[in-house]
Amino acid sequence: MSYFLVVEPDPCDVNRDGEVTAADITALYDYLLIGDMTYYETSDVTGDGEVTSTDITAIYNRLLGVE
């Protein structure tokens, strides 16, 4: 019998590199400021249906340890 571990991706890991870093914030800034759609599918960090500065704040809070 085989078992598979299903791991949900971290919503703050916008660029899906396995780490939550300033690069994820940069990806959101690029989307919001210049319309870079590279990480469009993963940009809604808060899950509210919109990509706004609130998503950037969520990553900042995660990096600073604020919940």
N, CA, C and O atoms as a CHARMM CRD file, in Angstrom:
* protein
*
  268
    1    1 MET  N      0.83700  -1.16300   0.00000 PROA 1      0.00000
    2    1 MET  CA     0.00000   0.00000   0.00000 PROA 1      0.00000
    3    1 MET  C      0.89300   1.24100   0.00000 PROA 1      0.00000
    4    1 MET  O      1.88800   1.30600   0.72200 PROA 1      0.00000
    5    2 SER  N      0.52300   2.21000  -0.81300 PROA 2      0.00000
    6    2 SER  CA     1.27700   3.46000  -0.91200 PROA 2      0.00000
    7    2 SER  C      0.53000   4.56700  -0.19900 PROA 2      0.00000
    8    2 SER  O     -0.69900   4.63300  -0.21800 PROA 2      0.00000
    9    3 TYR  N      1.29900   5.42500   0.42400 PROA 3      0.00000
   10    3 TYR  CA     0.73100   6.58700   1.09100 PROA 3      0.00000
   11    3 TYR  C      1.34100   7.83900   0.49100 PROA 3      0.00000
   12    3 TYR  O      2.52900   7.86900   0.17000 PROA 3      0.00000
   13    4 PHE  N      0.54800   8.84500   0.34500 PROA 4      0.00000
   14    4 PHE  CA     1.02400  10.11600  -0.18400 PROA 4      0.00000
   15    4 PHE  C      0.74700  11.20400   0.83400 PROA 4      0.00000
   16    4 PHE  O     -0.34300  11.28500   1.39900 PROA 4      0.00000
   17    5 LEU  N      1.72600  12.02100   1.05400 PROA 5      0.00000
   18    5 LEU  CA     1.57300  13.16200   1.93600 PROA 5      0.00000
   19    5 LEU  C      1.17800  14.36000   1.08500 PROA 5      0.00000
   20    5 LEU  O      1.92400  14.76500   0.19300 PROA 5      0.00000
   21    6 VAL  N      0.02900  14.91800   1.35300 PROA 6      0.00000
   22    6 VAL  CA    -0.44200  16.07500   0.60700 PROA 6      0.00000
   23    6 VAL  C     -0.13100  17.31400   1.43900 PROA 6      0.00000
   24    6 VAL  O     -0.60200  17.46200   2.56700 PROA 6      0.00000
   25    7 VAL  N      0.66200  18.18900   0.86300 PROA 7      0.00000
   26    7 VAL  CA     1.05300  19.41100   1.55000 PROA 7      0.00000
   27    7 VAL  C      0.48200  20.59200   0.78800 PROA 7      0.00000
   28    7 VAL  O      0.75400  20.77900  -0.39800 PROA 7      0.00000
   29    8 GLU  N     -0.30900  21.38100   1.48600 PROA 8      0.00000
   30    8 GLU  CA    -0.86800  22.57700   0.86500 PROA 8      0.00000
   31    8 GLU  C      0.22600  23.62900   0.73300 PROA 8      0.00000
   32    8 GLU  O      1.00200  23.82300   1.66900 PROA 8      0.00000
   33    9 PRO  N      0.30600  24.30300  -0.39300 PROA 9      0.00000
   34    9 PRO  CA     1.31500  25.35700  -0.54300 PROA 9      0.00000
   35    9 PRO  C      1.03300  26.51300   0.41500 PROA 9      0.00000
   36    9 PRO  O     -0.12200  26.82100   0.70900 PROA 9      0.00000
   37   10 ASP  N      2.07600  27.13200   0.88600 PROA 10     0.00000
   38   10 ASP  CA     1.95500  28.28200   1.77600 PROA 10     0.00000
   39   10 ASP  C      1.44100  29.46100   0.95600 PROA 10     0.00000
   40   10 ASP  O      2.06900  29.81600  -0.04100 PROA 10     0.00000
   41   11 PRO  N      0.33200  30.07800   1.33200 PROA 11     0.00000
   42   11 PRO  CA    -0.20500  31.18600   0.54700 PROA 11     0.00000
   43   11 PRO  C      0.72600  32.39300   0.47400 PROA 11     0.00000
   44   11 PRO  O      0.60900  33.20500  -0.44400 PROA 11     0.00000
   45   12 CYS  N      1.64200  32.52200   1.42400 PROA 12     0.00000
   46   12 CYS  CA     2.59000  33.64400   1.39800 PROA 12     0.00000
   47   12 CYS  C      3.76400  33.39500   0.45900 PROA 12     0.00000
   48   12 CYS  O      4.53200  34.31300   0.17000 PROA 12     0.00000
   49   13 ASP  N      3.90900  32.17200  -0.01600 PROA 13     0.00000
   50   13 ASP  CA     4.99400  31.83300  -0.94000 PROA 13     0.00000
   51   13 ASP  C      4.50900  32.07700  -2.36900 PROA 13     0.00000
   52   13 ASP  O      4.22600  31.13700  -3.11200 PROA 13     0.00000
   53   14 VAL  N      4.42100  33.34100  -2.73400 PROA 14     0.00000
   54   14 VAL  CA     3.85200  33.75400  -4.02000 PROA 14     0.00000
   55   14 VAL  C      4.62100  33.16300  -5.19800 PROA 14     0.00000
   56   14 VAL  O      4.01100  32.71800  -6.17000 PROA 14     0.00000
   57   15 ASN  N      5.94000  33.15200  -5.12500 PROA 15     0.00000
   58   15 ASN  CA     6.72200  32.64800  -6.25100 PROA 15     0.00000
   59   15 ASN  C      6.97500  31.14100  -6.19200 PROA 15     0.00000
   60   15 ASN  O      7.66500  30.58900  -7.05000 PROA 15     0.00000
   61   16 ARG  N      6.42100  30.48600  -5.18900 PROA 16     0.00000
   62   16 ARG  CA     6.46900  29.03000  -5.03900 PROA 16     0.00000
   63   16 ARG  C      7.88400  28.44700  -5.10300 PROA 16     0.00000
   64   16 ARG  O      8.11900  27.42000  -5.74000 PROA 16     0.00000
   65   17 ASP  N      8.81800  29.12200  -4.42900 PROA 17     0.00000
   66   17 ASP  CA    10.17800  28.59700  -4.36400 PROA 17     0.00000
   67   17 ASP  C     10.43800  27.82700  -3.07500 PROA 17     0.00000
   68   17 ASP  O     11.56300  27.39600  -2.82400 PROA 17     0.00000
   69   18 GLY  N      9.39600  27.65300  -2.25500 PROA 18     0.00000
   70   18 GLY  CA     9.53300  26.88700  -1.02100 PROA 18     0.00000
   71   18 GLY  C      9.88200  27.71200   0.20000 PROA 18     0.00000
   72   18 GLY  O     10.01700  27.16800   1.29600 PROA 18     0.00000
   73   19 GLU  N     10.03000  29.02600   0.02700 PROA 19     0.00000
   74   19 GLU  CA    10.37300  29.90000   1.13200 PROA 19     0.00000
   75   19 GLU  C      9.53300  31.17100   1.05400 PROA 19     0.00000
   76   19 GLU  O      9.17900  31.62900  -0.03300 PROA 19     0.00000
   77   20 VAL  N      9.22100  31.72900   2.21200 PROA 20     0.00000
   78   20 VAL  CA     8.55100  33.02100   2.25500 PROA 20     0.00000
   79   20 VAL  C      9.63100  34.05900   2.53800 PROA 20     0.00000
   80   20 VAL  O     10.20200  34.10500   3.62700 PROA 20     0.00000
   81   21 THR  N      9.89900  34.89300   1.53200 PROA 21     0.00000
   82   21 THR  CA    10.97700  35.87200   1.62400 PROA 21     0.00000
   83   21 THR  C     10.53900  37.19300   0.99000 PROA 21     0.00000
   84   21 THR  O      9.40900  37.32900   0.52000 PROA 21     0.00000
   85   22 ALA  N     11.44600  38.15100   0.98700 PROA 22     0.00000
   86   22 ALA  CA    11.18900  39.43700   0.34700 PROA 22     0.00000
   87   22 ALA  C     10.91500  39.26700  -1.14700 PROA 22     0.00000
   88   22 ALA  O     10.26600  40.12200  -1.74900 PROA 22     0.00000
   89   23 ALA  N     11.39000  38.19700  -1.74700 PROA 23     0.00000
   90   23 ALA  CA    11.12400  37.95100  -3.16900 PROA 23     0.00000
   91   23 ALA  C      9.62600  37.78900  -3.43300 PROA 23     0.00000
   92   23 ALA  O      9.14700  38.13700  -4.51300 PROA 23     0.00000
   93   24 ASP  N      8.89500  37.27000  -2.46800 PROA 24     0.00000
   94   24 ASP  CA     7.44000  37.13800  -2.61800 PROA 24     0.00000
   95   24 ASP  C      6.76700  38.50300  -2.58800 PROA 24     0.00000
   96   24 ASP  O      5.79900  38.73900  -3.31100 PROA 24     0.00000
   97   25 ILE  N      7.27800  39.39500  -1.75400 PROA 25     0.00000
   98   25 ILE  CA     6.76900  40.76900  -1.71800 PROA 25     0.00000
   99   25 ILE  C      7.05900  41.46200  -3.03900 PROA 25     0.00000
  100   25 ILE  O      6.19800  42.15700  -3.57900 PROA 25     0.00000
  101   26 THR  N      8.25700  41.28000  -3.55900 PROA 26     0.00000
  102   26 THR  CA     8.63500  41.87200  -4.84000 PROA 26     0.00000
  103   26 THR  C      7.71800  41.37100  -5.95700 PROA 26     0.00000
  104   26 THR  O      7.32300  42.14200  -6.83100 PROA 26     0.00000
  105   27 ALA  N      7.38500  40.09400  -5.92900 PROA 27     0.00000
  106   27 ALA  CA     6.48300  39.53800  -6.95000 PROA 27     0.00000
  107   27 ALA  C      5.12200  40.23600  -6.90700 PROA 27     0.00000
  108   27 ALA  O      4.53400  40.51900  -7.95100 PROA 27     0.00000
  109   28 LEU  N      4.62500  40.51100  -5.70400 PROA 28     0.00000
  110   28 LEU  CA     3.35300  41.21500  -5.58900 PROA 28     0.00000
  111   28 LEU  C      3.46200  42.66700  -6.02100 PROA 28     0.00000
  112   28 LEU  O      2.56700  43.18500  -6.68800 PROA 28     0.00000
  113   29 TYR  N      4.55600  43.33000  -5.64700 PROA 29     0.00000
  114   29 TYR  CA     4.77200  44.70700  -6.11000 PROA 29     0.00000
  115   29 TYR  C      4.79900  44.74900  -7.63900 PROA 29     0.00000
  116   29 TYR  O      4.19400  45.63000  -8.24900 PROA 29     0.00000
  117   30 ASP  N      5.49700  43.80300  -8.25000 PROA 30     0.00000
  118   30 ASP  CA     5.56500  43.76400  -9.71100 PROA 30     0.00000
  119   30 ASP  C      4.17500  43.60400 -10.32500 PROA 30     0.00000
  120   30 ASP  O      3.86200  44.22500 -11.34100 PROA 30     0.00000
  121   31 TYR  N      3.35700  42.78000  -9.71000 PROA 31     0.00000
  122   31 TYR  CA     1.99600  42.60200 -10.20900 PROA 31     0.00000
  123   31 TYR  C      1.19000  43.89400 -10.05500 PROA 31     0.00000
  124   31 TYR  O      0.55300  44.34900 -11.00400 PROA 31     0.00000
  125   32 LEU  N      1.22100  44.48000  -8.85700 PROA 32     0.00000
  126   32 LEU  CA     0.40900  45.65300  -8.58200 PROA 32     0.00000
  127   32 LEU  C      0.88400  46.91200  -9.29800 PROA 32     0.00000
  128   32 LEU  O      0.06400  47.71200  -9.74700 PROA 32     0.00000
  129   33 LEU  N      2.18800  47.09600  -9.41000 PROA 33     0.00000
  130   33 LEU  CA     2.71600  48.34300  -9.96100 PROA 33     0.00000
  131   33 LEU  C      2.93000  48.33300 -11.47000 PROA 33     0.00000
  132   33 LEU  O      2.72500  49.34500 -12.14000 PROA 33     0.00000
  133   34 ILE  N      3.34500  47.18000 -12.00000 PROA 34     0.00000
  134   34 ILE  CA     3.63200  47.15800 -13.43900 PROA 34     0.00000
  135   34 ILE  C      2.81100  46.13000 -14.20600 PROA 34     0.00000
  136   34 ILE  O      2.98100  45.96900 -15.41400 PROA 34     0.00000
  137   35 GLY  N      1.92100  45.43400 -13.50300 PROA 35     0.00000
  138   35 GLY  CA     1.05400  44.48200 -14.18600 PROA 35     0.00000
  139   35 GLY  C      1.72200  43.19300 -14.60100 PROA 35     0.00000
  140   35 GLY  O      1.23500  42.51200 -15.50400 PROA 35     0.00000
  141   36 ASP  N      2.83600  42.83600 -13.96200 PROA 36     0.00000
  142   36 ASP  CA     3.53100  41.57800 -14.26800 PROA 36     0.00000
  143   36 ASP  C      2.65700  40.41300 -13.80700 PROA 36     0.00000
  144   36 ASP  O      2.43800  40.24100 -12.60800 PROA 36     0.00000
  145   37 MET  N      2.16200  39.62500 -14.73700 PROA 37     0.00000
  146   37 MET  CA     1.22700  38.54400 -14.43200 PROA 37     0.00000
  147   37 MET  C      1.91100  37.20300 -14.13200 PROA 37     0.00000
  148   37 MET  O      1.23500  36.17700 -14.06100 PROA 37     0.00000
  149   38 THR  N      3.22400  37.19500 -13.95700 PROA 38     0.00000
  150   38 THR  CA     3.96600  35.95700 -13.74800 PROA 38     0.00000
  151   38 THR  C      3.38000  35.12800 -12.59800 PROA 38     0.00000
  152   38 THR  O      3.21500  33.91600 -12.73400 PROA 38     0.00000
  153   39 TYR  N      3.07400  35.75900 -11.49200 PROA 39     0.00000
  154   39 TYR  CA     2.57300  35.03900 -10.31900 PROA 39     0.00000
  155   39 TYR  C      1.11600  35.37100 -10.02500 PROA 39     0.00000
  156   39 TYR  O      0.69100  35.33800  -8.87000 PROA 39     0.00000
  157   40 TYR  N      0.36300  35.68400 -11.04400 PROA 40     0.00000
  158   40 TYR  CA    -1.04100  36.05500 -10.87000 PROA 40     0.00000
  159   40 TYR  C     -1.82500  34.99000 -10.09200 PROA 40     0.00000
  160   40 TYR  O     -2.58800  35.32600  -9.18600 PROA 40     0.00000
  161   41 GLU  N     -1.64800  33.75100 -10.42800 PROA 41     0.00000
  162   41 GLU  CA    -2.40900  32.65400  -9.81300 PROA 41     0.00000
  163   41 GLU  C     -2.15400  32.52000  -8.31600 PROA 41     0.00000
  164   41 GLU  O     -3.00400  32.00000  -7.59300 PROA 41     0.00000
  165   42 THR  N     -1.00900  32.97500  -7.84500 PROA 42     0.00000
  166   42 THR  CA    -0.64200  32.81500  -6.43200 PROA 42     0.00000
  167   42 THR  C     -0.59300  34.14200  -5.68300 PROA 42     0.00000
  168   42 THR  O     -0.12600  34.18800  -4.54500 PROA 42     0.00000
  169   43 SER  N     -1.06200  35.20400  -6.29300 PROA 43     0.00000
  170   43 SER  CA    -0.92400  36.54300  -5.70900 PROA 43     0.00000
  171   43 SER  C     -1.96200  36.88300  -4.64400 PROA 43     0.00000
  172   43 SER  O     -1.73900  37.79600  -3.85000 PROA 43     0.00000
  173   44 ASP  N     -3.07200  36.18500  -4.60400 PROA 44     0.00000
  174   44 ASP  CA    -4.10900  36.48600  -3.61000 PROA 44     0.00000
  175   44 ASP  C     -3.77800  35.77400  -2.30300 PROA 44     0.00000
  176   44 ASP  O     -4.36800  34.74300  -1.98000 PROA 44     0.00000
  177   45 VAL  N     -2.84100  36.32500  -1.56400 PROA 45     0.00000
  178   45 VAL  CA    -2.32500  35.72600  -0.33700 PROA 45     0.00000
  179   45 VAL  C     -3.41700  35.58400   0.72100 PROA 45     0.00000
  180   45 VAL  O     -3.48000  34.56500   1.41000 PROA 45     0.00000
  181   46 THR  N     -4.26500  36.58200   0.85600 PROA 46     0.00000
  182   46 THR  CA    -5.28800  36.57600   1.90300 PROA 46     0.00000
  183   46 THR  C     -6.52300  35.76000   1.53000 PROA 46     0.00000
  184   46 THR  O     -7.34600  35.45000   2.39200 PROA 46     0.00000
  185   47 GLY  N     -6.65500  35.41300   0.25800 PROA 47     0.00000
  186   47 GLY  CA    -7.78700  34.60500  -0.17800 PROA 47     0.00000
  187   47 GLY  C     -9.10700  35.34500  -0.21600 PROA 47     0.00000
  188   47 GLY  O    -10.17000  34.73000  -0.12700 PROA 47     0.00000
  189   48 ASP  N     -9.05000  36.67100  -0.35000 PROA 48     0.00000
  190   48 ASP  CA   -10.28100  37.46600  -0.35900 PROA 48     0.00000
  191   48 ASP  C    -10.78800  37.77300  -1.76500 PROA 48     0.00000
  192   48 ASP  O    -11.75700  38.51400  -1.93000 PROA 48     0.00000
  193   49 GLY  N    -10.14000  37.20700  -2.77000 PROA 49     0.00000
  194   49 GLY  CA   -10.59000  37.41600  -4.14600 PROA 49     0.00000
  195   49 GLY  C     -9.99600  38.63100  -4.82400 PROA 49     0.00000
  196   49 GLY  O    -10.31300  38.90800  -5.98000 PROA 49     0.00000
  197   50 GLU  N     -9.13700  39.36700  -4.12500 PROA 50     0.00000
  198   50 GLU  CA    -8.50200  40.56000  -4.68000 PROA 50     0.00000
  199   50 GLU  C     -7.00900  40.53100  -4.36900 PROA 50     0.00000
  200   50 GLU  O     -6.58600  39.97500  -3.35500 PROA 50     0.00000
  201   51 VAL  N     -6.22200  41.13500  -5.24700 PROA 51     0.00000
  202   51 VAL  CA    -4.79600  41.30600  -4.98400 PROA 51     0.00000
  203   51 VAL  C     -4.58200  42.78900  -4.72300 PROA 51     0.00000
  204   51 VAL  O     -4.70000  43.61900  -5.62500 PROA 51     0.00000
  205   52 THR  N     -4.26300  43.10900  -3.46800 PROA 52     0.00000
  206   52 THR  CA    -4.09800  44.49200  -3.03900 PROA 52     0.00000
  207   52 THR  C     -2.90400  44.58600  -2.09700 PROA 52     0.00000
  208   52 THR  O     -2.19000  43.61000  -1.86700 PROA 52     0.00000
  209   53 SER  N     -2.70700  45.78100  -1.56100 PROA 53     0.00000
  210   53 SER  CA    -1.62500  45.98000  -0.59300 PROA 53     0.00000
  211   53 SER  C     -1.83200  45.13300   0.66600 PROA 53     0.00000
  212   53 SER  O     -0.87800  44.88000   1.40200 PROA 53     0.00000
  213   54 THR  N     -3.05500  44.69800   0.91700 PROA 54     0.00000
  214   54 THR  CA    -3.32700  43.81900   2.05600 PROA 54     0.00000
  215   54 THR  C     -2.56400  42.50100   1.93200 PROA 54     0.00000
  216   54 THR  O     -2.12600  41.93700   2.93500 PROA 54     0.00000
  217   55 ASP  N     -2.40600  42.01600   0.70900 PROA 55     0.00000
  218   55 ASP  CA    -1.64100  40.79100   0.48300 PROA 55     0.00000
  219   55 ASP  C     -0.16600  41.01200   0.79500 PROA 55     0.00000
  220   55 ASP  O      0.49000  40.14200   1.36700 PROA 55     0.00000
  221   56 ILE  N      0.34600  42.16900   0.42200 PROA 56     0.00000
  222   56 ILE  CA     1.73500  42.49700   0.73900 PROA 56     0.00000
  223   56 ILE  C      1.91800  42.59800   2.24900 PROA 56     0.00000
  224   56 ILE  O      2.90100  42.09600   2.79500 PROA 56     0.00000
  225   57 THR  N      0.97500  43.24600   2.91900 PROA 57     0.00000
  226   57 THR  CA     1.03300  43.37900   4.37600 PROA 57     0.00000
  227   57 THR  C      1.01800  42.01100   5.05100 PROA 57     0.00000
  228   57 THR  O      1.71000  41.80700   6.04900 PROA 57     0.00000
  229   58 ALA  N      0.24700  41.08300   4.52500 PROA 58     0.00000
  230   58 ALA  CA     0.19300  39.73400   5.09200 PROA 58     0.00000
  231   58 ALA  C      1.56200  39.06100   5.05100 PROA 58     0.00000
  232   58 ALA  O      1.94600  38.37000   5.99500 PROA 58     0.00000
  233   59 ILE  N      2.29500  39.26100   3.96300 PROA 59     0.00000
  234   59 ILE  CA     3.63500  38.66600   3.86800 PROA 59     0.00000
  235   59 ILE  C      4.59100  39.38000   4.81500 PROA 59     0.00000
  236   59 ILE  O      5.36500  38.72400   5.51200 PROA 59     0.00000
  237   60 TYR  N      4.55200  40.70500   4.85400 PROA 60     0.00000
  238   60 TYR  CA     5.37700  41.44500   5.80800 PROA 60     0.00000
  239   60 TYR  C      5.12700  40.93700   7.23800 PROA 60     0.00000
  240   60 TYR  O      6.07000  40.68200   7.98700 PROA 60     0.00000
  241   61 ASN  N      3.86300  40.79600   7.60000 PROA 61     0.00000
  242   61 ASN  CA     3.54200  40.33000   8.94800 PROA 61     0.00000
  243   61 ASN  C      4.09800  38.93700   9.19700 PROA 61     0.00000
  244   61 ASN  O      4.59700  38.65200  10.28600 PROA 61     0.00000
  245   62 ARG  N      4.01500  38.08100   8.21200 PROA 62     0.00000
  246   62 ARG  CA     4.56200  36.72900   8.34200 PROA 62     0.00000
  247   62 ARG  C      6.06400  36.77800   8.56300 PROA 62     0.00000
  248   62 ARG  O      6.59300  36.08300   9.43100 PROA 62     0.00000
  249   63 LEU  N      6.74900  37.59800   7.78200 PROA 63     0.00000
  250   63 LEU  CA     8.20500  37.69300   7.90600 PROA 63     0.00000
  251   63 LEU  C      8.62000  38.29900   9.24300 PROA 63     0.00000
  252   63 LEU  O      9.67500  37.96100   9.78000 PROA 63     0.00000
  253   64 LEU  N      7.79300  39.19300   9.77900 PROA 64     0.00000
  254   64 LEU  CA     8.09300  39.84500  11.05800 PROA 64     0.00000
  255   64 LEU  C      7.57200  39.06000  12.25700 PROA 64     0.00000
  256   64 LEU  O      7.80800  39.43700  13.40500 PROA 64     0.00000
  257   65 GLY  N      6.86200  37.96400  11.98500 PROA 65     0.00000
  258   65 GLY  CA     6.33500  37.15000  13.07300 PROA 65     0.00000
  259   65 GLY  C      5.09200  37.72000  13.72000 PROA 65     0.00000
  260   65 GLY  O      4.76000  37.36900  14.85300 PROA 65     0.00000
  261   66 VAL  N      4.40300  38.59700  13.01000 PROA 66     0.00000
  262   66 VAL  CA     3.16200  39.18900  13.51300 PROA 66     0.00000
  263   66 VAL  C      2.00100  38.38500  12.93300 PROA 66     0.00000
  264   66 VAL  O      1.92800  38.18800  11.72100 PROA 66     0.00000
  265   67 GLU  N      1.11900  37.93500  13.76700 PROA 67     0.00000
  266   67 GLU  CA    -0.00800  37.13200  13.26900 PROA 67     0.00000
  267   67 GLU  C     -1.27100  37.87300  13.33500 PROA 67     0.00000
  268   67 GLU  O     -2.31700  37.34600  12.95500 PROA 67     0.00000
